[in-house]
Amino acid sequence: MGKLVKIEKLSEQNGIPVRTLRSFATARKIPFLKFGHRTIFFDPEEVNQALQRYEVHEVGSRSKHRDAK
């Protein structure tokens, strides 16, 4: 485990809005550690690995399946 950072720092490092990161954490899409009632920390390396599992498609792009028809 590397250095832990707060959500604001993680947001700066990755260019992802804090609100999006909170949603991902709530949905358990990214790993986090919770200390106390509200304080959560993230390991940036673990978060980056988790985010790589999600593929983002360009809006309006056609999938390979559709193109095959």
Residue pairs with C-beta under 8 A, 6 or more apart in sequence:
1 43
1 46
2 43
2 44
2 45
2 46
3 43
3 44
4 33
4 41
4 42
4 43
5 13
5 41
5 42
5 43
5 44
6 39
6 40
6 41
6 42
7 18
7 21
7 22
7 25
7 40
7 42
8 18
10 16
10 21
10 42
10 44
10 47
11 17
11 18
11 21
13 44
14 44
14 47
14 48
14 51
21 30
21 42
24 30
24 51
25 32
25 40
25 42
29 50
29 54
30 42
30 46
30 47
30 50
30 51
31 42
31 43
31 46
31 47
31 50
32 40
32 41
32 42
33 40
33 41
33 42
33 43
34 40
35 41
57 63
